Amino acid sequence: MAALVGALDEDASDEDRAARLAEGLALRARQDPAFAEALALWRREAEQVSGAPGGGTQHQEISGGTQHNVVFTRDVHGSINLG
């Protein structure tokens, strides 16, 4: 298992390595209920940190024309004042 995690560290953008890591984690979780529970807890905690279930990826795009006062934001916990 450590080899799988270490392999992902070498190139975190490598989707094949990430898929192999996911497969390894799923296999281990099927074989070990305690590991499955710990993995589920880790995932819930990671989702809280990222702010969105399943990850925190956003894509925002403006195209064409003229824009004024455009604000892209996420996870605002208070006021926003433009002026």
N, C-alpha and C positions, 0 to 999 in steps of 0.2 A: 504494500500500500504506500509506503514512504517513497518508493521509486516512482509511483504514479504522480504523487504530489510534487516531487522534485522535478520530474519531467515537465510539468506544467510551469514551474518556476523558470525554466530555461527560456520559454517563449509563451507568455500568457495569451498571446493573440492567436496561437495555433489551435484551430478548432478541432483538428483530429486528436490532439493531445487532450484537450478539454473533454471531448467525447469519451475517450478511453478512461479518463479519471472518473467521469460520471458513471460509466459502466462498472468500474471497479468499486465505487462507493455503493452502487445499487446491489451488486453481488454480495458485498460484505454485509449490507443491511438485511438482505434476505437470509443470510446465514447466522446472523447474530442479533437477536432482538434488542439487547442493550445498546449495541452500536446503532441500530435503526432509531431507537428513541433519542440517543444523543445527537444523531445526524438531524433528526426532525427539529429538535430544540435549537441546534445551531442555525438551521435554515430560518426558523421563525425569528431568531435574534438578528440574523443578517438582513431579513426583509424589513425589520423595524429600523435598522441603521440606514438602509438604502432609501427608505421612505415609500417604497412601492412594492406590492406583491410581485414576486418573480424577478425582481431587479429594479434598477432605477434609471433605465435608459429613457431618454427623451429625445425627440426630434422636433425642432421648430424651424420654420422656413418662411421667409417673406420673399415674394417675387413680383416683379412688374410694378409700374406706377411709382408714385412718390409717397413715402410714409413719413409721418411725424409722430413723435412721442410713442414709439414702440418700446414695450417693456416685456422681456421674457423673464420669467421667474419660476421658482418652485419652492414649496415648503415655506411660505410666508407665515410668520406667527406674530402678526402685528400690523400696523398701518403702513400704507404706501402713499406718499404724497408726491405728486408731480406738480411742478409749478415754477 
